[in-house]
Structure formats: C-alpha cells, structure tokens
C-alpha cells in the first residue's frame, strides 16, 4: 500500500501518479488534499509520512508546488527518508543506495511524463543493502538523536 498526499499546488500531478500506480497494479491510500483550495503542505506531508512510519503503508509519494516543503515536512517524521526528485537517476539511486521510503515531487517543476517516469523507476527499484545498509543505519541513528562521532 502506497500513501499519497498533496497540497493545492500539487493536486494536478496526483492523477498522473495514480495512473502509474494503477498501471503497476499497486494499491494506494489517498491522504488528500482533494481540491485547489489553499492548504498547508506540512499537514498532508505528515499524514502520509505517519502512515509510512507506522507501517500502514510501505512507501509514500507526496506532491506540492516544488516537492520541497512537503518533503521537508515528511522527513521530520521519525523513520522517514524522503527524497525530492527532479530526475530519474536520483530516483533510482535514492532507492538503490539510500532506501528512500518517500518520494516528493514538484507539480510546478516537473512535466507529467517526467514525473511518471520518476515514479515508475522509484517504485520498481529495490534497495541494494550491504555497505549502503550501514550508511542508512547511520542516517537512522541521527533520526533518533544519536551522535555518529
Ligand atoms: C504553495 O504555494 C507552495 O509553497 C507549496 O506547494 C510548496 O511548493 C512548498 O514547498
């Protein structure tokens, strides 16, 4: 189950993300927003992030104007590693090396076809583990307030 959420600036991208999820046969839960009325992106980033952090959803895809604000908000939730992607290479590497569990996209930055390619490659790429698991473990220690030194 994939958590999806957006603010008013990200809403026009959401149907394209849903189209990719449908194409891949991946179920999703939509945490809003569902209109163009102005809302606060941290609320929606947190709703999707909490669903991923709790295990209700395995991963999340969130959208705002740039992907920046909603991604920042999501990454403040314990256990979330959210990547804001504007290219397919970063999308792939964020899964292979960083085990990103949330993807943030900017509806005012990306064309819909590039956004769909980013979503496809991000969903289809698995974490490589091994030496990268140690480094991701270090990120998680920082998330818990621990020191790496
Ligand atoms: C909303 O105007 C806009 O600030 C928001 O969607 C997002 O781009 C913030 O990072």
Backbone and ligand atoms as CSV (ligand in chain L), in Angstrom:
chain,resi,resn,atom,element,x,y,z
A,1,UNK,N,N,0.852,-1.192,0.000
A,1,UNK,CA,C,0.000,0.000,0.000
A,1,UNK,C,C,0.894,1.251,0.000
A,2,UNK,N,N,0.633,2.132,-0.955
A,2,UNK,CA,C,1.408,3.369,-1.076
A,2,UNK,C,C,0.562,4.530,-0.547
A,3,UNK,N,N,1.149,5.325,0.326
A,3,UNK,CA,C,0.477,6.541,0.798
A,3,UNK,C,C,0.710,7.645,-0.226
A,4,UNK,N,N,-0.356,8.347,-0.602
A,4,UNK,CA,C,-0.171,9.521,-1.450
A,4,UNK,C,C,-0.849,10.724,-0.793
A,5,UNK,N,N,-0.263,11.885,-1.010
A,5,UNK,CA,C,-0.835,13.116,-0.463
A,5,UNK,C,C,-0.260,14.298,-1.233
A,6,UNK,N,N,-0.973,15.404,-1.179
A,6,UNK,CA,C,-0.516,16.607,-1.864
A,6,UNK,C,C,-1.151,17.833,-1.216
A,7,UNK,N,N,-0.615,19.009,-1.555
A,7,UNK,CA,C,-1.324,20.238,-1.203
A,7,UNK,C,C,-2.021,20.752,-2.466
A,8,UNK,N,N,-2.589,21.956,-2.392
A,8,UNK,CA,C,-3.329,22.510,-3.534
A,8,UNK,C,C,-2.440,22.701,-4.761
A,9,UNK,N,N,-1.143,22.969,-4.529
A,9,UNK,CA,C,-0.233,23.210,-5.656
A,9,UNK,C,C,0.224,21.906,-6.303
A,10,UNK,N,N,0.066,20.812,-5.585
A,10,UNK,CA,C,0.498,19.515,-6.123
A,10,UNK,C,C,-0.633,18.709,-6.713
A,11,UNK,N,N,-1.853,19.196,-6.562
A,11,UNK,CA,C,-3.024,18.347,-6.857
A,11,UNK,C,C,-3.133,17.945,-8.330
A,12,UNK,N,N,-2.680,18.796,-9.241
A,12,UNK,CA,C,-2.836,18.432,-10.660
A,12,UNK,C,C,-1.901,17.293,-11.073
A,13,UNK,N,N,-0.881,17.048,-10.262
A,13,UNK,CA,C,0.033,15.934,-10.554
A,13,UNK,C,C,-0.505,14.605,-10.018
A,14,UNK,N,N,-1.382,14.670,-9.031
A,14,UNK,CA,C,-1.828,13.436,-8.365
A,14,UNK,C,C,-2.468,12.424,-9.316
A,15,UNK,N,N,-3.332,12.838,-10.256
A,15,UNK,CA,C,-3.904,11.828,-11.164
A,15,UNK,C,C,-2.846,11.098,-11.982
A,16,UNK,N,N,-1.752,11.773,-12.300
A,16,UNK,CA,C,-0.679,11.130,-13.077
A,16,UNK,C,C,0.050,10.093,-12.222
A,17,UNK,N,N,0.249,10.412,-10.952
A,17,UNK,CA,C,0.879,9.450,-10.029
A,17,UNK,C,C,-0.044,8.242,-9.850
A,18,UNK,N,N,-1.329,8.505,-9.694
A,18,UNK,CA,C,-2.298,7.414,-9.537
A,18,UNK,C,C,-2.331,6.540,-10.803
A,19,UNK,N,N,-2.195,7.167,-11.970
A,19,UNK,CA,C,-2.193,6.403,-13.233
A,19,UNK,C,C,-1.040,5.398,-13.241
A,20,UNK,N,N,0.126,5.802,-12.737
A,20,UNK,CA,C,1.276,4.875,-12.690
A,20,UNK,C,C,1.016,3.764,-11.677
A,21,UNK,N,N,0.458,4.100,-10.535
A,21,UNK,CA,C,0.151,3.074,-9.523
A,21,UNK,C,C,-0.854,2.068,-10.091
A,22,UNK,N,N,-1.865,2.563,-10.803
A,22,UNK,CA,C,-2.857,1.674,-11.422
A,22,UNK,C,C,-2.208,0.791,-12.492
A,23,UNK,N,N,-1.347,1.413,-13.281
A,23,UNK,CA,C,-0.635,0.682,-14.359
A,23,UNK,C,C,0.195,-0.460,-13.765
A,24,UNK,N,N,0.793,-0.222,-12.614
A,24,UNK,CA,C,1.645,-1.238,-11.980
A,24,UNK,C,C,0.847,-2.157,-11.048
A,25,UNK,N,N,-0.427,-1.874,-10.889
A,25,UNK,CA,C,-1.266,-2.701,-10.020
A,25,UNK,C,C,-0.938,-2.557,-8.547
A,26,UNK,N,N,-0.478,-1.374,-8.151
A,26,UNK,CA,C,-0.093,-1.125,-6.758
A,26,UNK,C,C,-1.213,-0.361,-6.049
A,27,UNK,N,N,-1.753,-0.895,-4.941
A,27,UNK,CA,C,-2.811,-0.184,-4.227
A,27,UNK,C,C,-2.271,1.053,-3.500
A,28,UNK,N,N,-3.132,2.028,-3.308
A,28,UNK,CA,C,-2.700,3.259,-2.641
A,28,UNK,C,C,-3.802,3.764,-1.717
A,29,UNK,N,N,-3.398,4.589,-0.772
A,29,UNK,CA,C,-4.345,5.279,0.103
A,29,UNK,C,C,-4.083,6.773,-0.037
A,30,UNK,N,N,-5.126,7.518,-0.366
A,30,UNK,CA,C,-5.003,8.954,-0.635
A,30,UNK,C,C,-5.319,9.752,0.636
A,31,UNK,N,N,-4.331,10.496,1.120
A,31,UNK,CA,C,-4.491,11.279,2.346
A,31,UNK,C,C,-4.845,12.742,2.052
A,32,UNK,N,N,-5.351,13.027,0.839
A,32,UNK,CA,C,-5.758,14.378,0.490
A,32,UNK,C,C,-4.567,15.234,0.053
A,33,UNK,N,N,-4.763,16.468,-0.155
A,33,UNK,CA,C,-5.994,17.210,-0.270
A,33,UNK,C,C,-6.711,16.862,-1.582
A,34,UNK,N,N,-7.952,17.240,-1.679
A,34,UNK,CA,C,-8.693,16.880,-2.879
A,34,UNK,C,C,-9.363,18.067,-3.556
A,35,UNK,N,N,-8.831,19.268,-3.317
A,35,UNK,CA,C,-9.347,20.428,-4.054
A,35,UNK,C,C,-8.208,21.435,-4.246
A,36,UNK,N,N,-8.481,22.477,-5.022
A,36,UNK,CA,C,-7.466,23.510,-5.263
A,36,UNK,C,C,-7.481,24.594,-4.180
A,37,UNK,N,N,-8.311,24.429,-3.183
A,37,UNK,CA,C,-8.363,25.395,-2.080
A,37,UNK,C,C,-7.040,25.346,-1.308
A,38,UNK,N,N,-6.508,26.523,-0.992
A,38,UNK,CA,C,-5.190,26.590,-0.356
A,38,UNK,C,C,-5.170,25.879,1.002
A,39,UNK,N,N,-4.170,24.999,1.174
A,39,UNK,CA,C,-3.990,24.263,2.435
A,39,UNK,C,C,-2.505,24.328,2.818
A,40,UNK,N,N,-2.179,23.837,3.981
A,40,UNK,CA,C,-0.800,23.867,4.466
A,40,UNK,C,C,-0.125,22.519,4.197
A,41,UNK,N,N,0.932,22.555,3.356
A,41,UNK,CA,C,1.566,21.307,2.932
A,41,UNK,C,C,2.112,20.442,4.072
A,42,UNK,N,N,2.569,21.023,5.225
A,42,UNK,CA,C,3.091,20.121,6.274
A,42,UNK,C,C,2.038,19.136,6.791
A,43,UNK,N,N,0.780,19.579,6.808
A,43,UNK,CA,C,-0.298,18.701,7.304
A,43,UNK,C,C,-0.391,17.439,6.444
A,44,UNK,N,N,-0.328,17.629,5.140
A,44,UNK,CA,C,-0.517,16.495,4.217
A,44,UNK,C,C,0.746,15.640,4.122
A,45,UNK,N,N,1.906,16.302,4.185
A,45,UNK,CA,C,3.162,15.542,4.231
A,45,UNK,C,C,3.203,14.654,5.461
A,46,UNK,N,N,2.761,15.190,6.588
A,46,UNK,CA,C,2.779,14.436,7.849
A,46,UNK,C,C,1.773,13.293,7.831
A,47,UNK,N,N,0.606,13.517,7.226
A,47,UNK,CA,C,-0.390,12.429,7.168
A,47,UNK,C,C,0.164,11.222,6.430
A,48,UNK,N,N,0.761,11.467,5.277
A,48,UNK,CA,C,1.330,10.352,4.503
A,48,UNK,C,C,2.541,9.763,5.234
A,49,UNK,N,N,3.373,10.615,5.794
A,49,UNK,CA,C,4.582,10.144,6.488
A,49,UNK,C,C,4.222,9.297,7.710
A,50,UNK,N,N,3.215,9.709,8.448
A,50,UNK,CA,C,2.803,8.923,9.623
A,50,UNK,C,C,2.305,7.541,9.204
A,51,UNK,N,N,1.636,7.473,8.054
A,51,UNK,CA,C,1.148,6.171,7.565
A,51,UNK,C,C,2.319,5.261,7.192
A,52,UNK,N,N,3.381,5.845,6.648
A,52,UNK,CA,C,4.568,5.040,6.305
A,52,UNK,C,C,5.324,4.661,7.577
A,53,UNK,N,N,5.504,5.616,8.461
A,53,UNK,CA,C,6.262,5.351,9.696
A,53,UNK,C,C,5.577,4.300,10.564
A,54,UNK,N,N,4.253,4.261,10.540
A,54,UNK,CA,C,3.515,3.305,11.377
A,54,UNK,C,C,3.464,1.915,10.755
A,55,UNK,N,N,3.809,1.829,9.459
A,55,UNK,CA,C,3.737,0.543,8.763
A,55,UNK,C,C,2.414,0.318,8.045
A,56,UNK,N,N,1.480,1.258,8.211
A,56,UNK,CA,C,0.207,1.133,7.486
A,56,UNK,C,C,0.445,1.120,5.972
A,57,UNK,N,N,1.395,1.934,5.540
A,57,UNK,CA,C,1.792,1.967,4.125
A,57,UNK,C,C,3.291,1.669,4.039
A,58,UNK,N,N,3.696,1.022,2.948
A,58,UNK,CA,C,5.113,0.643,2.836
A,58,UNK,C,C,5.965,1.810,2.348
A,59,UNK,N,N,5.399,2.671,1.506
A,59,UNK,CA,C,6.115,3.812,0.944
A,59,UNK,C,C,5.104,4.929,0.705
A,60,UNK,N,N,5.630,6.133,0.404
A,60,UNK,CA,C,4.728,7.244,0.169
A,60,UNK,C,C,5.196,8.130,-0.971
A,61,UNK,N,N,4.239,8.723,-1.654
A,61,UNK,CA,C,4.535,9.685,-2.726
A,61,UNK,C,C,3.712,10.941,-2.452
A,62,UNK,N,N,4.413,12.074,-2.353
A,62,UNK,CA,C,3.754,13.313,-1.948
A,62,UNK,C,C,4.112,14.427,-2.920
A,63,UNK,N,N,3.212,15.372,-3.067
A,63,UNK,CA,C,3.368,16.405,-4.085
A,63,UNK,C,C,2.987,17.778,-3.542
A,64,UNK,N,N,3.803,18.765,-3.852
A,64,UNK,CA,C,3.420,20.158,-3.617
A,64,UNK,C,C,3.915,20.948,-4.824
A,65,UNK,N,N,4.040,22.264,-4.731
A,65,UNK,CA,C,4.471,23.039,-5.889
A,65,UNK,C,C,5.854,22.641,-6.356
A,66,UNK,N,N,6.774,22.539,-5.402
A,66,UNK,CA,C,8.159,22.201,-5.727
A,66,UNK,C,C,8.564,20.807,-5.273
A,67,UNK,N,N,7.819,20.208,-4.382
A,67,UNK,CA,C,8.227,18.965,-3.720
A,67,UNK,C,C,9.107,19.241,-2.510
A,68,UNK,N,N,9.533,20.496,-2.361
A,68,UNK,CA,C,10.499,20.828,-1.300
A,68,UNK,C,C,9.828,20.848,0.073
A,69,UNK,N,N,8.803,21.673,0.215
A,69,UNK,CA,C,8.194,21.856,1.535
A,69,UNK,C,C,7.569,20.583,2.073
A,70,UNK,N,N,6.800,19.908,1.237
A,70,UNK,CA,C,6.103,18.708,1.708
A,70,UNK,C,C,7.112,17.600,2.018
A,71,UNK,N,N,8.224,17.580,1.250
A,71,UNK,CA,C,9.280,16.595,1.509
A,71,UNK,C,C,10.022,16.886,2.804
A,72,UNK,N,N,10.279,18.178,3.047
A,72,UNK,CA,C,10.930,18.556,4.323
A,72,UNK,C,C,10.067,18.136,5.506
A,73,UNK,N,N,8.776,18.407,5.386
A,73,UNK,CA,C,7.857,18.068,6.482
A,73,UNK,C,C,7.831,16.564,6.712
A,74,UNK,N,N,7.751,15.794,5.638
A,74,UNK,CA,C,7.690,14.323,5.771
A,74,UNK,C,C,8.938,13.791,6.444
A,75,UNK,N,N,10.097,14.338,6.088
A,75,UNK,CA,C,11.361,13.824,6.631
A,75,UNK,C,C,11.542,14.140,8.116
A,76,UNK,N,N,10.697,15.016,8.659
A,76,UNK,CA,C,10.753,15.303,10.098
A,76,UNK,C,C,10.063,14.222,10.925
A,77,UNK,N,N,9.342,13.336,10.252
A,77,UNK,CA,C,8.675,12.244,10.974
A,77,UNK,C,C,9.686,11.105,11.148
A,78,UNK,N,N,9.793,10.588,12.368
A,78,UNK,CA,C,10.737,9.500,12.673
A,78,UNK,C,C,10.598,8.346,11.697
A,79,UNK,N,N,11.725,7.930,11.134
A,79,UNK,CA,C,11.718,6.752,10.261
A,79,UNK,C,C,11.518,7.074,8.795
A,80,UNK,N,N,11.312,8.355,8.492
A,80,UNK,CA,C,11.079,8.725,7.094
A,80,UNK,C,C,12.361,9.231,6.445
A,81,UNK,N,N,12.626,8.662,5.275
A,81,UNK,CA,C,13.718,9.147,4.426
A,81,UNK,C,C,13.068,9.551,3.107
A,82,UNK,N,N,12.762,10.838,3.004
A,82,UNK,CA,C,12.033,11.347,1.831
A,82,UNK,C,C,13.006,12.015,0.869
A,83,UNK,N,N,12.899,11.680,-0.402
A,83,UNK,CA,C,13.745,12.288,-1.429
A,83,UNK,C,C,12.879,13.140,-2.351
A,84,UNK,N,N,13.359,14.345,-2.626
A,84,UNK,CA,C,12.695,15.214,-3.595
A,84,UNK,C,C,13.414,15.041,-4.929
A,85,UNK,N,N,12.771,14.455,-5.904
A,85,UNK,CA,C,13.438,14.118,-7.171
A,85,UNK,C,C,12.933,14.959,-8.327
A,86,UNK,N,N,13.888,15.400,-9.154
A,86,UNK,CA,C,13.540,16.067,-10.407
A,86,UNK,C,C,14.148,15.323,-11.600
A,87,UNK,N,N,14.781,14.175,-11.335
A,87,UNK,CA,C,15.371,13.388,-12.430
A,87,UNK,C,C,15.293,11.901,-12.096
A,88,UNK,N,N,15.345,11.072,-13.126
A,88,UNK,CA,C,15.174,9.629,-12.927
A,88,UNK,C,C,16.401,8.975,-12.301
A,89,UNK,N,N,17.600,9.511,-12.562
A,89,UNK,CA,C,18.806,8.909,-11.985
A,89,UNK,C,C,18.776,9.023,-10.458
A,90,UNK,N,N,18.440,10.210,-9.960
A,90,UNK,CA,C,18.355,10.384,-8.500
A,90,UNK,C,C,17.264,9.501,-7.914
A,91,UNK,N,N,16.153,9.359,-8.660
A,91,UNK,CA,C,15.062,8.496,-8.176
A,91,UNK,C,C,15.570,7.072,-7.994
A,92,UNK,N,N,16.293,6.578,-8.992
A,92,UNK,CA,C,16.828,5.207,-8.935
A,92,UNK,C,C,17.838,5.071,-7.791
A,93,UNK,N,N,18.757,6.016,-7.701
A,93,UNK,CA,C,19.812,5.904,-6.681
A,93,UNK,C,C,19.249,6.075,-5.270
A,94,UNK,N,N,18.183,6.848,-5.140
A,94,UNK,CA,C,17.588,7.053,-3.804
A,94,UNK,C,C,17.005,5.754,-3.255
A,95,UNK,N,N,16.656,4.840,-4.147
A,95,UNK,CA,C,16.197,3.515,-3.713
A,95,UNK,C,C,17.405,2.579,-3.542
A,96,UNK,N,N,18.267,2.503,-4.541
A,96,UNK,CA,C,19.409,1.574,-4.511
A,96,UNK,C,C,20.306,1.818,-3.301
A,97,UNK,N,N,20.672,3.078,-3.078
A,97,UNK,CA,C,21.684,3.393,-2.066
A,97,UNK,C,C,21.115,3.949,-0.763
A,98,UNK,N,N,19.988,4.652,-0.845
A,98,UNK,CA,C,19.506,5.374,0.342
A,98,UNK,C,C,18.228,4.796,0.934
A,99,UNK,N,N,17.662,3.797,0.273
A,99,UNK,CA,C,16.418,3.171,0.736
A,99,UNK,C,C,15.360,4.221,1.085
A,100,UNK,N,N,15.234,5.222,0.215
A,100,UNK,CA,C,14.207,6.258,0.438
A,100,UNK,C,C,12.844,5.596,0.533
A,101,UNK,N,N,12.091,5.973,1.551
A,101,UNK,CA,C,10.753,5.377,1.684
A,101,UNK,C,C,9.637,6.359,1.333
A,102,UNK,N,N,10.025,7.590,1.003
A,102,UNK,CA,C,9.041,8.526,0.463
A,102,UNK,C,C,9.663,9.334,-0.673
A,103,UNK,N,N,8.831,9.670,-1.635
A,103,UNK,CA,C,9.230,10.438,-2.816
A,103,UNK,C,C,8.402,11.720,-2.854
A,104,UNK,N,N,9.078,12.859,-2.979
A,104,UNK,CA,C,8.386,14.144,-3.092
A,104,UNK,C,C,8.571,14.683,-4.508
A,105,UNK,N,N,7.497,15.182,-5.085
A,105,UNK,CA,C,7.526,15.694,-6.462
A,105,UNK,C,C,6.949,17.103,-6.515
A,106,UNK,N,N,7.484,17.920,-7.420
A,106,UNK,CA,C,7.007,19.293,-7.582
A,106,UNK,C,C,6.151,19.438,-8.831
A,107,UNK,N,N,4.880,19.708,-8.638
A,107,UNK,CA,C,3.960,19.831,-9.780
A,107,UNK,C,C,4.242,21.071,-10.618
A,108,UNK,N,N,4.904,22.085,-10.002
A,108,UNK,CA,C,5.229,23.298,-10.753
A,108,UNK,C,C,6.612,23.209,-11.380
A,109,UNK,N,N,7.281,22.082,-11.169
A,109,UNK,CA,C,8.645,21.895,-11.664
A,109,UNK,C,C,8.680,20.862,-12.791
A,110,UNK,N,N,7.928,19.780,-12.601
A,110,UNK,CA,C,8.026,18.620,-13.491
A,110,UNK,C,C,6.883,18.574,-14.495
A,111,UNK,N,N,7.189,18.169,-15.711
A,111,UNK,CA,C,6.142,17.783,-16.652
A,111,UNK,C,C,5.566,16.449,-16.221
A,112,UNK,N,N,4.338,16.182,-16.634
A,112,UNK,CA,C,3.670,14.974,-16.146
A,112,UNK,C,C,4.363,13.697,-16.610
A,113,UNK,N,N,4.933,13.682,-17.821
A,113,UNK,CA,C,5.575,12.443,-18.302
A,113,UNK,C,C,6.873,12.169,-17.559
A,114,UNK,N,N,7.654,13.221,-17.282
A,114,UNK,CA,C,8.872,13.019,-16.476
A,114,UNK,C,C,8.489,12.564,-15.072
A,115,UNK,N,N,7.486,13.181,-14.499
A,115,UNK,CA,C,7.048,12.780,-13.158
A,115,UNK,C,C,6.646,11.306,-13.147
A,116,UNK,N,N,5.938,10.864,-14.172
A,116,UNK,CA,C,5.515,9.451,-14.235
A,116,UNK,C,C,6.727,8.529,-14.368
A,117,UNK,N,N,7.707,8.915,-15.160
A,117,UNK,CA,C,8.934,8.103,-15.275
A,117,UNK,C,C,9.650,8.013,-13.926
A,118,UNK,N,N,9.709,9.141,-13.208
A,118,UNK,CA,C,10.349,9.160,-11.883
A,118,UNK,C,C,9.618,8.208,-10.948
A,119,UNK,N,N,8.294,8.269,-10.955
A,119,UNK,CA,C,7.504,7.399,-10.066
A,119,UNK,C,C,7.719,5.932,-10.421
A,120,UNK,N,N,7.671,5.610,-11.734
A,120,UNK,CA,C,7.869,4.216,-12.170
A,120,UNK,C,C,9.200,3.680,-11.696
A,121,UNK,N,N,10.274,4.408,-11.950
A,121,UNK,CA,C,11.621,3.897,-11.635
A,121,UNK,C,C,11.813,3.834,-10.125
A,122,UNK,N,N,11.253,4.783,-9.403
A,122,UNK,CA,C,11.396,4.792,-7.940
A,122,UNK,C,C,10.675,3.583,-7.334
A,123,UNK,N,N,9.500,3.284,-7.839
A,123,UNK,CA,C,8.729,2.149,-7.300
A,123,UNK,C,C,9.340,0.800,-7.685
A,124,UNK,N,N,9.986,0.738,-8.846
A,124,UNK,CA,C,10.462,-0.549,-9.374
A,124,UNK,C,C,11.889,-0.883,-8.937
A,125,UNK,N,N,12.560,0.041,-8.248
A,125,UNK,CA,C,13.955,-0.184,-7.864
A,125,UNK,C,C,14.049,-0.572,-6.394
A,126,UNK,N,N,14.791,-1.653,-6.130
A,126,UNK,CA,C,14.932,-2.154,-4.750
A,126,UNK,C,C,16.229,-1.660,-4.116
A,127,UNK,N,N,16.228,-1.565,-2.805
A,127,UNK,CA,C,17.421,-1.193,-2.033
A,127,UNK,C,C,18.488,-2.288,-2.193
A,128,UNK,N,N,19.728,-1.849,-2.400
A,128,UNK,CA,C,20.838,-2.792,-2.613
A,128,UNK,C,C,21.370,-3.383,-1.310
A,129,UNK,N,N,21.169,-2.700,-0.209
A,129,UNK,CA,C,21.652,-3.206,1.079
A,129,UNK,C,C,23.174,-3.146,1.178
A,130,UNK,N,N,23.757,-4.164,1.820
A,130,UNK,CA,C,25.208,-4.288,2.030
A,130,UNK,C,C,25.785,-2.997,2.612
A,131,UNK,N,N,26.849,-2.441,1.976
A,131,UNK,CA,C,27.509,-1.273,2.593
A,131,UNK,C,C,26.536,-0.098,2.740
A,132,UNK,N,N,25.539,-0.065,1.878
A,132,UNK,CA,C,24.577,1.041,1.949
A,132,UNK,C,C,23.676,0.917,3.184
A,133,UNK,N,N,23.462,-0.317,3.632
A,133,UNK,CA,C,22.623,-0.525,4.819
A,133,UNK,C,C,23.298,0.105,6.047
A,134,UNK,N,N,24.613,0.000,6.110
A,134,UNK,CA,C,25.337,0.604,7.234
A,134,UNK,C,C,25.158,2.128,7.226
A,135,UNK,N,N,25.236,2.708,6.047
A,135,UNK,CA,C,25.124,4.178,5.951
A,135,UNK,C,C,23.687,4.643,6.223
A,136,UNK,N,N,22.730,3.898,5.712
A,136,UNK,CA,C,21.334,4.253,6.002
A,136,UNK,C,C,21.073,4.089,7.503
A,137,UNK,N,N,21.709,3.077,8.108
A,137,UNK,CA,C,21.606,2.898,9.556
A,137,UNK,C,C,22.141,4.114,10.301
A,138,UNK,N,N,23.186,4.734,9.742
A,138,UNK,CA,C,23.744,5.949,10.368
A,138,UNK,C,C,22.739,7.110,10.271
A,139,UNK,N,N,22.060,7.207,9.135
A,139,UNK,CA,C,21.016,8.248,8.999
A,139,UNK,C,C,19.933,8.019,10.054
A,140,UNK,N,N,19.572,6.758,10.238
A,140,UNK,CA,C,18.512,6.434,11.213
A,140,UNK,C,C,18.970,6.736,12.641
A,141,UNK,N,N,20.277,6.566,12.906
A,141,UNK,CA,C,20.790,6.940,14.239
A,141,UNK,C,C,20.662,8.452,14.449
A,142,UNK,N,N,20.965,9.226,13.427
A,142,UNK,CA,C,20.781,10.689,13.528
A,142,UNK,C,C,19.313,11.022,13.780
A,143,UNK,N,N,18.437,10.273,13.115
A,143,UNK,CA,C,16.993,10.467,13.269
A,143,UNK,C,C,16.570,10.229,14.729
A,144,UNK,N,N,17.280,9.322,15.410
A,144,UNK,CA,C,16.962,9.029,16.813
A,144,UNK,C,C,17.702,9.953,17.784
A,145,UNK,N,N,18.435,10.927,17.216
A,145,UNK,CA,C,19.132,11.891,18.065
A,145,UNK,C,C,20.482,11.408,18.554
A,146,UNK,N,N,20.978,10.311,17.982
A,146,UNK,CA,C,22.275,9.780,18.389
A,146,UNK,C,C,23.401,10.492,17.648
A,147,UNK,N,N,24.615,10.403,18.197
A,147,UNK,CA,C,25.780,11.007,17.564
A,147,UNK,C,C,26.504,9.948,16.736
A,148,UNK,N,N,27.125,10.374,15.639
A,148,UNK,CA,C,27.920,9.441,14.821
A,148,UNK,C,C,29.393,9.526,15.160
A,149,UNK,N,N,29.792,10.433,16.041
A,149,UNK,CA,C,31.221,10.642,16.364
A,149,UNK,C,C,31.578,9.968,17.679
L,1,LIG,C1,C,2.280,26.568,-2.065
L,1,LIG,O1,O,2.112,27.829,-2.626
L,1,LIG,C2,C,3.749,26.157,-2.145
L,1,LIG,O2,O,4.524,26.955,-1.304
L,1,LIG,C3,C,3.910,24.703,-1.800
L,1,LIG,O3,O,3.128,23.932,-2.641
L,1,LIG,C4,C,5.295,24.113,-1.910
L,1,LIG,O4,O,5.849,24.385,-3.170
L,1,LIG,C5,C,6.218,24.423,-0.803
L,1,LIG,O5,O,7.366,23.954,-0.753
